[in-house]
Amino acid sequence: MAQRIRWQMLIAAVSALLIMALLTALALSTTTASQPLTGGVYREALVNGPPQQLIPLLNEPLNDPSGRDLAALLFDGLMRVGPHGTPDYALAQNWQVDPTGTVYTCQLRQDVVWHDGIPFSADDVLFTIQSVQERDFPGDPALTAFWRDVLVERIDDDTLRFTLDAPFAPFFNAARLPILPAHLLSDVPVDQWPVSDFARQPVGTGPFRLIAWDDQSARLEANADYFVQSPFIDQIELLFFDDTQTALLALFDQQTIQAAGYIATNNLAESQLPRPPDMQVSQRPLDGYTVLTFNLESDLLEDQQVRQALAYGLDKDGLIERALQGQAMRLDTPILPGWMVHDPQLAWYAYLPEEAMALLETADMEAPVLPLITDTNPQHLAVARDIANQWGRIGVDVQITELDRDTLRQRLQQRDFVLALHSWARLSADPDIFELWHSSQANDGLNYAGLQDDAIDTALEEGRTRSDSQTRRLHYQQFEQRWIEVVPSIVLYQPIYAFVSSQTIGVPGVDTTDGTVSPLLIGTEDRYRQSYQWFVESSREINPTLP
């Protein structure tokens, strides 16, 4: 009897150990994931003060990023930037392009309503584009210049036809133009839009609708009828701050604010505020770059050997570490990596100061003096000084002149410079950089370097007229190769911006660990690309991984 009990106790003990081992293995091989729930209020601190203009066609994004942020939540275009950084459908449901590449027929979605409940239709698209085409349009003249050459025809309530003068591959990118409601603005003269009631209380088709706003904050609520999906978040509150330090203090000290965006990474590094352990930082490159532009008409820089020598004499990686504390992404050509046409195999000039000095000697450039102009931006000044120090070691004397931003722009437009350090911003989602580097833009356009090269012209012309993605990639890579050979300028770096947020919320599309999302942001407001999927309320779901 006693022996039988001992065996039973042994079996029970072994069984208990096996169960414990199984539970331990299950615990170690099980993960949990946040599953979004509907509800809650999302609060974000914006660094650039209150918005100045909420009508997106009138907003100046470089001077009014907060206005651009709000507009991104309120409005849609026919197309949008998709998760991979390429054009995707928004208000448009389908496109048909004729064999010539000049006639685009657009079928609109039929499930879209404005925030006031009025159905969206082709009339709204026609009205918006015709308004942009007007002589008195108070927005960006470049919008008017482009759309004035496009014939837009209404076929029926849900169909439009766009006719272009010539094939234009970036047309779908241009079709991201925000659409405005004809029923609210058709009786308002376009030059009166900035002071209209609509400017104070805009109505869009976006994932959120505006409830109220003032100089301190803006409050939005979910658009339950949004055509993609009803947002998870019930309300969004954007709080406006004038500087990074104040915004981060509010984020770190107040439990009610969940995020701050978008913040330049150098400002985040310089803030020296202790970051709470539950805060995460997502970093993304923006669609722009800082460049050292050579005036190719200058006697000092007309020799390609001299320009190559200057390229060999500049350590970009060291410059970024010293002048920018590593808070930028090195760039070697004007083609951004996020555009998906960049050739990563192309090699820029290695840092070889001895080669630089040898080339300068061959070019008979002994102790050259190069004047460099830039603006008063602290980053630009730090970069300019680092360049001067580096080139001083190869025998080049760089003399820096600080100018206000408007004067710098004027000097660039007049080609009144030898070297100019400046930045390009908001280059868009398409790699079409025709206006910056084609010879037709050398005299009075944006080709400040004065670059005139047949091979580069051909690559840029084919890149903007050929719609096939592989063909476009080939032409832009040919552009890159030739651009490196000619060295018309030295592209230095892309800016990186940071989004600081609590780990308790979900921000799909912003987290840089998400490999399905293009890392390139098309303007800082592009962080809201998938805002309808953001959440502040969630549940934990067990995902076992045992076989």
C-alpha positions as CSV (number, residue, x, y, z in Angstrom):
1,M,0.0,0.0,0.0
2,A,2.8,2.4,1.0
3,Q,4.7,1.5,-2.2
4,R,1.6,2.3,-4.3
5,I,1.3,5.7,-2.7
6,R,4.9,6.5,-3.3
7,W,4.5,5.7,-7.0
8,Q,1.4,7.9,-7.2
9,M,3.3,10.8,-5.5
10,L,6.2,10.4,-7.9
11,I,3.9,10.4,-10.9
12,A,2.1,13.5,-9.6
13,A,5.4,15.3,-9.0
14,V,6.7,14.5,-12.5
15,S,3.4,15.6,-14.0
16,A,3.5,18.9,-12.1
17,L,7.1,19.5,-13.4
18,L,6.0,18.7,-16.9
19,I,3.1,21.1,-16.7
20,M,5.3,23.8,-15.2
21,A,7.9,23.3,-18.0
22,L,5.1,23.5,-20.6
23,L,3.7,26.7,-19.2
24,T,7.2,28.2,-19.0
25,A,7.8,27.3,-22.7
26,L,4.5,28.7,-23.6
27,A,5.2,32.0,-21.8
28,L,8.6,32.3,-23.4
29,S,7.3,31.7,-26.9
30,T,4.2,33.9,-26.6
31,T,4.1,37.6,-27.5
32,T,1.4,40.1,-27.0
33,A,0.4,42.8,-29.4
34,S,-1.6,46.0,-29.0
35,Q,-5.0,45.8,-30.7
36,P,-6.6,49.2,-31.4
37,L,-9.9,50.1,-29.8
38,T,-12.1,52.9,-30.8
39,G,-12.2,55.9,-28.5
40,G,-10.0,58.3,-26.6
41,V,-8.4,61.7,-27.2
42,Y,-5.0,62.1,-28.8
43,R,-3.1,65.3,-27.8
44,E,0.0,66.5,-29.7
45,A,2.3,69.4,-29.1
46,L,3.2,71.4,-32.3
47,V,6.4,73.4,-32.2
48,N,5.8,76.1,-34.8
49,G,3.1,78.2,-33.2
50,P,-0.5,78.5,-34.2
51,P,-1.6,78.1,-37.9
52,Q,-1.9,81.2,-40.1
53,Q,-4.0,79.7,-42.9
54,L,-6.2,76.6,-43.0
55,I,-7.1,76.6,-46.6
56,P,-4.5,74.2,-48.0
57,L,-4.2,75.8,-51.4
58,L,-3.3,79.1,-49.8
59,N,-1.1,77.8,-47.0
60,E,2.7,78.6,-47.2
61,P,4.1,75.3,-45.8
62,L,7.6,76.6,-45.1
63,N,6.2,79.5,-43.0
64,D,3.1,77.9,-41.7
65,P,3.7,74.2,-40.9
66,S,1.0,74.1,-38.3
67,G,-1.5,75.2,-40.9
68,R,-0.3,72.5,-43.1
69,D,-0.6,69.9,-40.3
70,L,-4.3,70.8,-39.8
71,A,-5.0,70.8,-43.5
72,A,-3.5,67.3,-43.8
73,L,-6.1,66.0,-41.3
74,L,-9.0,67.9,-42.9
75,F,-8.6,67.5,-46.7
76,D,-7.9,65.0,-49.4
77,G,-6.7,65.1,-53.0
78,L,-7.6,62.8,-55.9
79,M,-4.4,61.0,-55.1
80,R,-2.3,60.7,-51.9
81,V,1.1,59.4,-50.9
82,G,0.8,55.6,-50.4
83,P,2.6,53.5,-47.7
84,H,5.5,52.9,-50.1
85,G,5.9,56.6,-50.9
86,T,4.3,56.2,-54.4
87,P,1.0,57.7,-55.6
88,D,-2.1,55.9,-54.3
89,Y,-5.8,56.5,-54.8
90,A,-7.7,58.9,-52.5
91,L,-10.8,60.6,-53.9
92,A,-10.0,59.0,-57.2
93,Q,-11.2,55.4,-57.6
94,N,-9.6,54.7,-61.0
95,W,-7.6,56.3,-63.8
96,Q,-7.5,55.5,-67.5
97,V,-4.5,57.0,-69.5
98,D,-4.6,57.1,-73.2
99,P,-1.7,55.8,-75.4
100,T,-0.3,59.3,-75.9
101,G,0.1,59.8,-72.1
102,T,-1.6,63.1,-72.3
103,V,-5.3,62.3,-71.6
104,Y,-6.2,61.1,-68.1
105,T,-9.8,60.0,-67.3
106,C,-10.6,59.9,-63.6
107,Q,-13.4,57.9,-62.0
108,L,-14.2,59.3,-58.6
109,R,-15.3,57.4,-55.5
110,Q,-19.0,57.5,-54.9
111,D,-18.9,57.0,-51.1
112,V,-17.4,60.3,-50.1
113,V,-19.2,63.1,-48.3
114,W,-18.0,66.5,-47.0
115,H,-17.9,67.1,-43.3
116,D,-21.2,68.9,-43.5
117,G,-22.9,65.8,-45.1
118,I,-23.0,67.1,-48.7
119,P,-22.0,64.4,-51.3
120,F,-18.6,64.9,-53.0
121,S,-18.7,65.1,-56.8
122,A,-16.9,66.0,-60.0
123,D,-18.2,69.6,-59.5
124,D,-15.8,70.0,-56.5
125,V,-12.8,68.9,-58.5
126,L,-13.7,71.1,-61.5
127,F,-14.3,74.1,-59.2
128,T,-11.0,73.6,-57.3
129,I,-8.8,73.4,-60.4
130,Q,-10.6,76.3,-62.2
131,S,-10.1,78.4,-59.1
132,V,-6.3,77.6,-59.1
133,Q,-6.3,78.6,-62.8
134,E,-7.7,82.1,-62.1
135,R,-5.5,85.1,-62.5
136,D,-6.4,86.4,-59.1
137,F,-5.7,83.1,-57.3
138,P,-3.8,84.2,-54.1
139,G,-1.9,80.9,-53.6
140,D,1.4,79.5,-55.0
141,P,2.0,80.9,-58.5
142,A,3.6,77.6,-59.4
143,L,0.2,75.8,-58.9
144,T,-1.4,78.3,-61.3
145,A,1.4,77.9,-63.8
146,F,1.0,74.1,-63.9
147,W,-2.8,73.7,-63.9
148,R,-3.4,76.6,-66.3
149,D,-2.0,74.3,-69.0
150,V,-4.3,71.4,-68.1
151,L,-7.7,71.2,-69.7
152,V,-10.2,69.8,-67.2
153,E,-13.6,68.5,-68.4
154,R,-16.6,67.2,-66.4
155,I,-18.0,64.1,-68.0
156,D,-20.6,63.3,-65.4
157,D,-21.0,63.5,-61.6
158,D,-18.3,60.9,-61.0
159,T,-16.0,61.3,-64.0
160,L,-13.5,63.9,-65.3
161,R,-11.1,64.2,-68.1
162,F,-7.7,65.9,-67.9
163,T,-5.8,66.8,-71.1
164,L,-2.1,67.8,-70.9
165,D,-0.1,69.5,-73.6
166,A,2.6,66.8,-73.4
167,P,3.2,63.5,-71.5
168,F,4.0,64.2,-67.8
169,A,4.9,61.3,-65.6
170,P,4.5,63.1,-62.3
171,F,0.9,64.0,-63.1
172,F,-0.4,61.6,-60.4
173,N,1.8,63.4,-57.9
174,A,0.3,66.7,-59.0
175,A,-3.2,65.2,-58.5
176,R,-2.5,65.2,-54.7
177,L,-3.9,68.8,-54.9
178,P,-6.4,69.2,-52.0
179,I,-9.9,69.5,-53.3
180,L,-12.3,72.2,-51.9
181,P,-16.1,72.2,-51.6
182,A,-17.8,74.0,-54.5
183,H,-21.0,74.4,-52.5
184,L,-19.3,76.5,-49.8
185,L,-16.9,78.5,-51.9
186,S,-18.3,79.0,-55.4
187,D,-20.0,82.3,-54.4
188,V,-16.8,83.6,-52.8
189,P,-14.3,85.5,-55.1
190,V,-11.0,83.6,-55.0
191,D,-9.1,86.6,-53.9
192,Q,-11.4,86.8,-50.8
193,W,-10.8,83.3,-49.7
194,P,-8.1,84.2,-47.1
195,V,-10.7,86.4,-45.2
196,S,-13.8,84.2,-45.8
197,D,-15.8,82.3,-43.2
198,F,-14.4,79.1,-44.8
199,A,-10.9,80.2,-43.8
200,R,-11.9,80.2,-40.1
201,Q,-14.1,77.0,-40.3
202,P,-12.9,74.9,-43.2
203,V,-14.9,71.8,-44.3
204,G,-13.1,68.9,-46.0
205,T,-13.4,65.2,-46.7
206,G,-10.5,64.1,-44.5
207,P,-10.4,61.6,-41.6
208,F,-11.0,64.4,-39.0
209,R,-13.3,67.4,-39.0
210,L,-12.5,70.7,-37.2
211,I,-14.5,71.6,-34.1
212,A,-12.8,74.7,-33.0
213,W,-9.4,76.4,-32.9
214,D,-7.6,79.5,-31.6
215,D,-4.0,80.6,-31.0
216,Q,-3.5,78.0,-28.2
217,S,-5.0,74.8,-29.7
218,A,-7.2,73.1,-32.3
219,R,-9.7,70.4,-31.6
220,L,-10.9,67.9,-34.1
221,E,-13.2,64.9,-34.1
222,A,-13.3,61.7,-36.0
223,N,-15.1,61.7,-39.4
224,A,-17.2,58.5,-38.9
225,D,-18.0,58.6,-42.7
226,Y,-14.4,58.7,-43.8
227,F,-14.1,56.6,-47.0
228,V,-11.1,54.6,-46.0
229,Q,-12.3,53.7,-42.5
230,S,-13.7,55.4,-39.5
231,P,-10.7,56.6,-37.4
232,F,-10.0,54.8,-34.1
233,I,-9.3,58.0,-32.2
234,D,-12.4,60.0,-31.2
235,Q,-10.8,63.4,-30.9
236,I,-7.5,65.1,-31.7
237,E,-6.2,68.1,-29.8
238,L,-3.2,70.0,-31.2
239,L,-1.5,72.3,-28.8
240,F,0.6,75.1,-30.3
241,F,4.0,76.0,-28.8
242,D,6.6,78.6,-30.1
243,D,9.7,76.5,-29.5
244,T,11.0,73.0,-29.0
245,Q,12.0,73.3,-25.4
246,T,8.5,74.4,-24.2
247,A,6.8,71.7,-26.3
248,L,9.1,69.0,-24.9
249,L,8.6,70.2,-21.3
250,A,4.8,70.0,-21.8
251,L,5.2,66.5,-23.3
252,F,7.5,65.2,-20.6
253,D,5.8,66.8,-17.6
254,Q,2.1,66.5,-18.5
255,Q,0.6,63.1,-18.7
256,T,-2.2,64.4,-20.9
257,I,0.0,65.0,-24.0
258,Q,1.0,61.9,-25.9
259,A,3.4,63.3,-28.6
260,A,5.3,66.2,-30.0
261,G,6.0,66.7,-33.6
262,Y,7.7,67.4,-35.8
263,I,11.0,68.3,-34.1
264,A,14.4,68.8,-35.8
265,T,16.7,66.1,-34.4
266,N,19.4,68.7,-33.6
267,N,16.9,70.6,-31.5
268,L,15.9,67.4,-29.7
269,A,19.6,66.7,-29.0
270,E,20.3,70.2,-27.8
271,S,17.2,70.3,-25.4
272,Q,19.1,68.2,-22.8
273,L,15.8,67.4,-21.1
274,P,15.6,63.9,-19.5
275,R,13.3,61.8,-21.5
276,P,10.8,59.6,-19.6
277,P,11.3,55.9,-20.2
278,D,7.9,55.5,-21.7
279,M,8.7,58.0,-24.5
280,Q,10.0,56.8,-27.9
281,V,11.6,58.8,-30.7
282,S,10.9,58.0,-34.4
283,Q,13.3,59.6,-36.9
284,R,12.5,60.1,-40.6
285,P,14.2,62.0,-43.4
286,L,12.4,64.8,-45.1
287,D,12.0,65.5,-48.9
288,G,14.8,68.1,-49.1
289,Y,18.5,68.6,-48.8
290,T,21.2,71.1,-48.1
291,V,23.6,71.8,-51.0
292,L,26.8,73.7,-51.7
293,T,26.0,75.2,-55.1
294,F,28.8,76.1,-57.4
295,N,28.3,79.0,-59.9
296,L,29.6,77.4,-63.0
297,E,29.9,80.7,-64.8
298,S,32.5,81.8,-62.2
299,D,36.1,81.8,-63.5
300,L,37.1,80.1,-60.3
301,L,34.8,77.1,-60.7
302,E,34.4,76.6,-64.5
303,D,37.2,74.0,-64.5
304,Q,35.8,70.5,-63.7
305,Q,39.1,69.5,-62.2
306,V,38.8,72.2,-59.6
307,R,35.3,71.1,-58.7
308,Q,36.5,67.5,-58.4
309,A,39.3,68.6,-56.2
310,L,36.9,70.4,-53.9
311,A,34.8,67.2,-53.7
312,Y,37.9,65.1,-52.8
313,G,38.8,67.7,-50.2
314,L,35.5,67.5,-48.3
315,D,34.8,64.8,-45.6
316,K,31.0,64.8,-45.5
317,D,30.7,62.3,-42.7
318,G,33.0,64.2,-40.5
319,L,31.2,67.4,-41.3
320,I,27.8,65.9,-40.3
321,E,29.3,64.7,-37.0
322,R,31.0,67.9,-36.1
323,A,28.6,70.6,-37.4
324,L,25.3,68.7,-36.9
325,Q,26.1,66.3,-34.1
326,G,25.3,63.5,-36.5
327,Q,21.7,64.6,-36.8
328,A,21.4,64.4,-40.6
329,M,21.5,61.8,-43.4
330,R,24.4,62.0,-45.8
331,L,23.4,62.6,-49.4
332,D,25.6,62.4,-52.5
333,T,23.3,63.3,-55.4
334,P,20.1,65.3,-55.8
335,I,18.1,62.0,-56.1
336,L,16.7,61.2,-52.7
337,P,17.0,57.5,-51.6
338,G,13.3,57.5,-50.6
339,W,12.3,58.1,-54.2
340,M,13.1,54.5,-55.2
341,V,15.0,55.5,-58.3
342,H,18.3,56.2,-56.6
343,D,21.3,53.9,-57.5
344,P,22.9,52.9,-54.2
345,Q,25.9,51.5,-56.1
346,L,27.1,54.9,-57.3
347,A,30.2,56.2,-55.6
348,W,30.8,59.8,-54.6
349,Y,34.4,61.2,-54.3
350,A,36.2,59.6,-51.4
351,Y,37.8,62.0,-48.9
352,L,41.3,62.2,-50.4
353,P,42.9,65.6,-49.5
354,E,46.2,64.6,-51.2
355,E,44.3,64.0,-54.5
356,A,42.5,67.3,-54.0
357,M,45.8,69.2,-53.7
358,A,47.2,67.4,-56.7
359,L,44.2,68.3,-58.9
360,L,44.4,71.9,-57.8
361,E,48.0,72.0,-58.7
362,T,47.3,70.5,-62.1
363,A,44.6,73.1,-62.6
364,D,47.1,75.8,-61.8
365,M,45.0,77.0,-58.8
366,E,47.5,78.1,-56.2
367,A,46.0,79.5,-53.0
368,P,42.6,80.2,-54.4
369,V,40.2,82.4,-52.5
370,L,36.5,81.3,-52.7
371,P,33.7,83.6,-51.4
372,L,30.8,81.6,-49.9
373,I,27.4,83.1,-49.1
374,T,24.8,81.5,-46.8
375,D,22.0,82.7,-44.5
376,T,22.0,83.1,-40.7
377,N,20.6,79.7,-40.0
378,P,22.8,78.3,-37.2
379,Q,23.1,74.9,-38.9
380,H,24.2,76.5,-42.2
381,L,26.7,78.7,-40.5
382,A,28.2,75.7,-38.6
383,V,28.4,73.7,-41.9
384,A,30.0,76.6,-43.7
385,R,32.7,77.0,-41.1
386,D,33.5,73.3,-41.2
387,I,33.8,73.4,-45.0
388,A,36.1,76.4,-44.7
389,N,38.3,74.6,-42.2
390,Q,38.5,71.5,-44.3
391,W,39.3,73.3,-47.5
392,G,41.8,75.4,-45.7
393,R,43.8,72.3,-45.2
394,I,44.1,71.8,-49.0
395,G,45.1,75.4,-49.6
396,V,41.7,76.9,-50.4
397,D,40.7,80.1,-48.5
398,V,36.9,80.2,-48.0
399,Q,35.5,83.6,-47.0
400,I,32.0,83.3,-45.5
401,T,29.4,86.0,-45.8
402,E,26.2,85.8,-43.7
403,L,23.0,87.1,-45.4
404,D,19.4,87.3,-44.4
405,R,17.2,84.7,-46.1
406,D,15.6,87.1,-48.6
407,T,19.0,88.5,-49.6
408,L,20.4,85.1,-50.1
409,R,17.5,84.1,-52.3
410,Q,18.0,87.3,-54.3
411,R,21.7,86.7,-54.8
412,L,21.0,83.1,-56.0
413,Q,18.3,84.3,-58.4
414,Q,20.7,86.9,-59.8
415,R,23.6,84.4,-60.0
416,D,25.6,86.8,-57.9
417,F,27.8,84.3,-56.0
418,V,30.7,81.9,-56.4
419,L,29.7,79.4,-53.7
420,A,26.3,79.3,-52.0
421,L,25.2,77.1,-49.1
422,H,21.5,76.8,-49.0
423,S,18.7,74.2,-48.7
424,W,15.9,72.9,-50.9
425,A,12.7,71.8,-49.1
426,R,9.4,70.1,-50.0
427,L,10.7,68.5,-53.2
428,S,7.6,66.3,-53.3
429,A,7.1,62.5,-53.6
430,D,8.2,62.4,-57.3
431,P,11.9,62.4,-58.4
432,D,11.2,65.0,-61.1
433,I,14.0,67.6,-60.5
434,F,13.8,69.1,-64.0
435,E,13.4,72.7,-62.6
436,L,16.6,72.4,-60.5
437,W,19.1,71.0,-63.0
438,H,17.8,71.3,-66.6
439,S,19.7,73.8,-68.8
440,S,16.4,75.5,-69.7
441,Q,16.3,76.7,-66.1
442,A,19.9,78.0,-66.0
443,N,19.3,81.7,-66.8
444,D,16.2,82.7,-64.9
445,G,14.9,79.4,-63.3
446,L,15.9,77.4,-60.2
447,N,19.1,76.0,-61.8
448,Y,21.2,78.3,-59.8
449,A,24.5,76.5,-60.7
450,G,23.9,77.3,-64.3
451,L,24.4,73.7,-65.3
452,Q,24.2,73.0,-69.0
453,D,24.9,69.4,-70.0
454,D,23.2,67.5,-72.9
455,A,23.4,64.1,-71.2
456,I,21.8,65.5,-68.0
457,D,19.1,67.3,-70.0
458,T,18.2,64.1,-71.9
459,A,17.9,62.1,-68.7
460,L,15.7,64.7,-67.0
461,E,13.5,65.1,-70.1
462,E,13.0,61.3,-70.4
463,G,12.5,60.9,-66.6
464,R,9.5,63.3,-66.6
465,T,7.9,62.1,-69.8
466,R,8.2,58.3,-69.6
467,S,5.6,56.7,-67.3
468,D,7.1,53.2,-67.0
469,S,8.8,53.0,-63.6
470,Q,11.8,50.9,-64.7
471,T,12.5,53.3,-67.6
472,R,12.3,56.3,-65.3
473,R,14.6,54.6,-62.8
474,L,17.2,54.0,-65.6
475,H,17.1,57.6,-66.7
476,Y,17.4,59.1,-63.2
477,Q,20.4,56.7,-62.5
478,Q,22.0,58.0,-65.7
479,F,21.4,61.5,-64.4
480,E,23.1,60.6,-61.1
481,Q,26.1,59.1,-62.9
482,R,26.7,62.1,-65.1
483,W,26.0,64.5,-62.2
484,I,28.7,63.0,-60.2
485,E,31.2,63.3,-63.1
486,V,30.4,66.9,-63.7
487,V,30.2,68.0,-60.0
488,P,28.0,71.0,-60.6
489,S,27.5,71.3,-56.8
490,I,28.1,69.2,-53.7
491,V,24.9,67.8,-52.1
492,L,25.6,67.4,-48.4
493,Y,22.7,66.0,-46.4
494,Q,19.0,65.4,-45.9
495,P,17.3,66.8,-42.8
496,I,16.0,64.4,-40.2
497,Y,13.0,65.2,-38.1
498,A,11.9,63.4,-34.9
499,F,8.5,62.4,-33.6
500,V,8.4,61.9,-29.9
501,S,5.5,59.9,-28.6
502,S,4.4,57.8,-25.7
503,Q,4.7,54.0,-26.1
504,T,1.2,53.7,-24.8
505,I,-0.3,54.9,-28.2
506,G,-0.2,53.5,-31.7
507,V,1.0,55.6,-34.6
508,P,1.2,53.3,-37.7
509,G,3.1,54.9,-40.5
510,V,5.4,56.9,-38.2
511,D,7.3,54.1,-36.4
512,T,10.5,53.6,-38.5
513,T,10.6,49.9,-37.5
514,D,7.6,49.3,-39.8
515,G,9.3,48.0,-43.0
516,T,6.1,48.3,-45.0
517,V,6.2,52.1,-44.8
518,S,8.5,54.4,-46.9
519,P,10.8,56.2,-44.5
520,L,10.7,59.5,-46.6
521,L,8.3,62.1,-45.3
522,I,6.8,64.4,-48.0
523,G,6.7,67.4,-45.7
524,T,6.3,67.2,-41.9
525,E,2.5,66.9,-42.2
526,D,3.0,63.5,-44.0
527,R,3.3,61.9,-40.5
528,Y,-0.5,61.9,-40.6
529,R,-0.6,59.8,-43.7
530,Q,-2.2,56.9,-41.8
531,S,-3.7,59.0,-38.9
532,Y,-7.1,57.1,-39.3
533,Q,-5.2,54.0,-38.0
534,W,-3.7,55.8,-35.0
535,F,-5.1,54.8,-31.6
536,V,-4.9,55.7,-27.9
537,E,-7.1,52.9,-26.6
538,S,-6.0,49.3,-27.0
539,S,-6.2,45.8,-25.7
540,R,-3.5,43.2,-25.5
541,E,-3.8,40.1,-27.6
542,I,-1.7,37.0,-27.1
543,N,0.1,35.7,-30.2
544,P,1.5,32.2,-29.4
545,T,4.5,31.1,-31.6
546,L,4.7,27.5,-30.6
547,P,4.6,25.1,-33.6
